[in-house]
Each structure stands twice: as C-alpha cells, then as structure tokens.
C-alpha cells in the first residue's frame, strides 16, 4: 500500500523547493510560525483510487489527485506562480527524467499529468486576493 500522507508531504516539499515559495498542506503555509506573505501555494489532496497489488504483481499502483492553488495579491503574480507550479510538476531534463523529483520513501512517482487548469479567480477588489487552482494526477508504484 502506498501511504497517501507520504506522497502529499513529498509533493509539498517539491513544490516549495521548485517554486521558491511556501506551500501549505490544506491550509495557509507558515514561515517561522507566522502566516506566509503572498504569493504562496496551498496543496489539497483530492482523493483517488488506492489499492493493493493484483495477485500476480508485487508492485502496487496508485493514482493520486491533487489541487495546487496559487494565492497572490494580483493576477500577474498568480499566473507567475501557476507557471512555476506547472514547471515543477511537468518539466523534464534533457535525458527525460523529472527536473523536480517527488521523493517518496518506498514509492516511485513515475507519471504526472495536468488534469485541470481553472485560470485565475479574483475574490474581489476588497479582498485583494487572486487564486489560480490547477489539478494534477500523480501515479506512483510501491
């Protein structure tokens, strides 16, 4: 069985490292105990099938869905963050490997797919918050 919590934490760490901005797991990220300044990311686990390996196969596979929301003060910041997220998740090296590995103990995240890109969502001028949600599917084998 592939532990969802381990994949979520590894994905959160990768997003933080690759974008250079804080990423919270289902909540506003904290920096030194204080709420992060915008722009930042929030990673939301969305479910997905998880099961044991078939009888004749020692390898377990899971498709795990995530929403990554870029949160910013302006539309251009949100788009900039969304671009960085897409690169972090989907960009490959010249040799075909992932530029930003998602290192999960006991599992190999071998496929990644952008399943949805909603564009920016302005919360209104009074709120001064723009979000940009994207949905990704990570496929892992144990």
C-alpha beads as a LAMMPS data file, in Angstrom:
LAMMPS data file: protein, C-alpha beads

142 atoms
141 bonds

1 atom types
1 bond types

-500.0 500.0 xlo xhi
-500.0 500.0 ylo yhi
-500.0 500.0 zlo zhi

Masses

1 110.0

Atoms # bond

1 1 1 0.000 0.000 0.000
2 1 1 1.257 3.460 -0.865
3 1 1 0.802 5.869 2.028
4 1 1 -1.047 8.969 0.846
5 1 1 0.421 11.149 3.614
6 1 1 3.979 10.383 2.480
7 1 1 3.174 11.325 -1.133
8 1 1 1.407 14.522 -0.040
9 1 1 4.336 15.642 2.104
10 1 1 6.874 14.829 -0.626
11 1 1 4.810 16.731 -3.197
12 1 1 4.505 19.728 -0.839
13 1 1 8.293 19.768 -0.307
14 1 1 8.946 19.563 -4.057
15 1 1 6.583 22.453 -4.779
16 1 1 8.227 24.592 -2.094
17 1 1 11.731 23.871 -3.372
18 1 1 10.910 24.216 -7.070
19 1 1 8.891 27.443 -6.808
20 1 1 10.889 29.099 -4.052
21 1 1 7.627 29.973 -2.293
22 1 1 5.949 28.409 0.771
23 1 1 3.328 25.701 0.313
24 1 1 0.795 24.620 2.919
25 1 1 -0.890 21.226 3.016
26 1 1 -4.601 22.055 3.038
27 1 1 -4.004 25.363 4.788
28 1 1 -2.175 28.666 4.711
29 1 1 1.567 27.961 4.970
30 1 1 3.515 29.281 7.927
31 1 1 7.007 30.761 7.766
32 1 1 8.779 30.790 11.121
33 1 1 5.409 30.391 12.841
34 1 1 3.786 33.316 11.031
35 1 1 1.356 33.269 8.080
36 1 1 3.257 33.386 4.784
37 1 1 3.132 36.505 2.672
38 1 1 1.607 36.254 -0.793
39 1 1 2.271 34.718 -3.208
40 1 1 2.140 31.217 -1.751
41 1 1 0.716 27.775 -2.573
42 1 1 -1.842 25.518 -0.921
43 1 1 -1.822 21.799 -1.777
44 1 1 -5.141 19.944 -1.426
45 1 1 -5.259 16.129 -1.639
46 1 1 -8.330 15.261 -3.752
47 1 1 -8.620 11.510 -3.383
48 1 1 -8.102 8.838 -5.997
49 1 1 -8.070 5.063 -6.165
50 1 1 -5.634 3.342 -3.831
51 1 1 -5.459 -0.412 -3.606
52 1 1 -3.296 -3.445 -3.160
53 1 1 -1.355 -5.152 -5.909
54 1 1 -3.004 -7.852 -8.005
55 1 1 -2.165 -11.418 -7.001
56 1 1 0.439 -11.929 -9.738
57 1 1 2.042 -8.478 -9.381
58 1 1 4.266 -7.469 -6.471
59 1 1 4.020 -3.786 -7.439
60 1 1 1.199 -1.571 -6.166
61 1 1 -0.030 1.421 -8.162
62 1 1 -1.985 4.460 -7.041
63 1 1 -3.362 7.432 -8.933
64 1 1 -3.424 10.363 -6.529
65 1 1 -5.214 13.596 -7.391
66 1 1 -4.155 16.979 -6.038
67 1 1 -5.223 20.568 -6.404
68 1 1 -2.470 23.159 -6.175
69 1 1 -3.795 26.673 -5.608
70 1 1 -1.526 29.635 -6.181
71 1 1 -2.654 32.521 -3.955
72 1 1 -1.485 36.040 -4.767
73 1 1 -2.365 39.703 -4.447
74 1 1 -2.538 40.309 -8.211
75 1 1 -3.440 38.353 -11.343
76 1 1 0.078 38.574 -12.772
77 1 1 1.519 37.110 -9.533
78 1 1 -0.993 34.243 -9.584
79 1 1 -0.181 33.454 -13.226
80 1 1 3.554 33.605 -12.475
81 1 1 3.102 31.140 -9.607
82 1 1 0.914 28.831 -11.728
83 1 1 3.641 28.784 -14.412
84 1 1 6.217 27.823 -11.768
85 1 1 3.944 25.049 -10.468
86 1 1 3.464 23.582 -13.973
87 1 1 7.233 23.586 -14.464
88 1 1 7.798 21.990 -11.051
89 1 1 5.376 19.167 -11.792
90 1 1 5.786 18.569 -15.534
91 1 1 9.225 19.778 -16.652
92 1 1 11.768 17.170 -17.724
93 1 1 15.546 17.184 -18.140
94 1 1 17.318 16.647 -21.476
95 1 1 17.673 12.954 -20.597
96 1 1 13.921 12.560 -19.943
97 1 1 13.945 12.475 -16.128
98 1 1 11.845 14.752 -13.961
99 1 1 13.569 18.086 -13.309
100 1 1 11.957 18.175 -9.843
101 1 1 11.701 14.666 -8.359
102 1 1 8.976 13.829 -5.864
103 1 1 10.917 11.581 -3.481
104 1 1 8.614 9.263 -1.524
105 1 1 10.144 6.550 0.695
106 1 1 9.080 3.138 -0.634
107 1 1 7.325 4.504 -3.731
108 1 1 8.200 5.745 -7.211
109 1 1 6.169 8.650 -8.595
110 1 1 6.611 7.785 -12.260
111 1 1 3.795 9.654 -14.044
112 1 1 2.384 13.158 -13.716
113 1 1 -0.472 14.763 -15.570
114 1 1 -2.165 18.150 -15.536
115 1 1 -5.890 17.323 -15.316
116 1 1 -7.325 20.806 -14.941
117 1 1 -6.280 24.446 -15.151
118 1 1 -9.021 26.795 -13.982
119 1 1 -7.205 30.093 -14.518
120 1 1 -7.400 32.964 -12.097
121 1 1 -10.276 33.573 -9.714
122 1 1 -10.436 37.082 -8.292
123 1 1 -12.004 37.189 -4.824
124 1 1 -12.921 40.830 -5.418
125 1 1 -11.109 44.139 -5.106
126 1 1 -11.799 44.460 -1.378
127 1 1 -10.171 41.104 -0.630
128 1 1 -7.075 41.771 -2.785
129 1 1 -6.668 38.006 -3.274
130 1 1 -6.373 36.127 -6.559
131 1 1 -6.200 32.351 -6.678
132 1 1 -5.208 30.063 -9.530
133 1 1 -6.136 26.388 -8.996
134 1 1 -4.648 23.545 -11.019
135 1 1 -5.326 19.818 -10.674
136 1 1 -2.663 17.177 -11.111
137 1 1 -2.664 13.396 -11.098
138 1 1 0.425 11.631 -9.752
139 1 1 0.820 7.925 -10.500
140 1 1 3.027 6.015 -8.073
141 1 1 4.174 2.420 -7.732
142 1 1 5.245 0.818 -4.492

Bonds

1 1 1 2
2 1 2 3
3 1 3 4
4 1 4 5
5 1 5 6
6 1 6 7
7 1 7 8
8 1 8 9
9 1 9 10
10 1 10 11
11 1 11 12
12 1 12 13
13 1 13 14
14 1 14 15
15 1 15 16
16 1 16 17
17 1 17 18
18 1 18 19
19 1 19 20
20 1 20 21
21 1 21 22
22 1 22 23
23 1 23 24
24 1 24 25
25 1 25 26
26 1 26 27
27 1 27 28
28 1 28 29
29 1 29 30
30 1 30 31
31 1 31 32
32 1 32 33
33 1 33 34
34 1 34 35
35 1 35 36
36 1 36 37
37 1 37 38
38 1 38 39
39 1 39 40
40 1 40 41
41 1 41 42
42 1 42 43
43 1 43 44
44 1 44 45
45 1 45 46
46 1 46 47
47 1 47 48
48 1 48 49
49 1 49 50
50 1 50 51
51 1 51 52
52 1 52 53
53 1 53 54
54 1 54 55
55 1 55 56
56 1 56 57
57 1 57 58
58 1 58 59
59 1 59 60
60 1 60 61
61 1 61 62
62 1 62 63
63 1 63 64
64 1 64 65
65 1 65 66
66 1 66 67
67 1 67 68
68 1 68 69
69 1 69 70
70 1 70 71
71 1 71 72
72 1 72 73
73 1 73 74
74 1 74 75
75 1 75 76
76 1 76 77
77 1 77 78
78 1 78 79
79 1 79 80
80 1 80 81
81 1 81 82
82 1 82 83
83 1 83 84
84 1 84 85
85 1 85 86
86 1 86 87
87 1 87 88
88 1 88 89
89 1 89 90
90 1 90 91
91 1 91 92
92 1 92 93
93 1 93 94
94 1 94 95
95 1 95 96
96 1 96 97
97 1 97 98
98 1 98 99
99 1 99 100
100 1 100 101
101 1 101 102
102 1 102 103
103 1 103 104
104 1 104 105
105 1 105 106
106 1 106 107
107 1 107 108
108 1 108 109
109 1 109 110
110 1 110 111
111 1 111 112
112 1 112 113
113 1 113 114
114 1 114 115
115 1 115 116
116 1 116 117
117 1 117 118
118 1 118 119
119 1 119 120
120 1 120 121
121 1 121 122
122 1 122 123
123 1 123 124
124 1 124 125
125 1 125 126
126 1 126 127
127 1 127 128
128 1 128 129
129 1 129 130
130 1 130 131
131 1 131 132
132 1 132 133
133 1 133 134
134 1 134 135
135 1 135 136
136 1 136 137
137 1 137 138
138 1 138 139
139 1 139 140
140 1 140 141
141 1 141 142
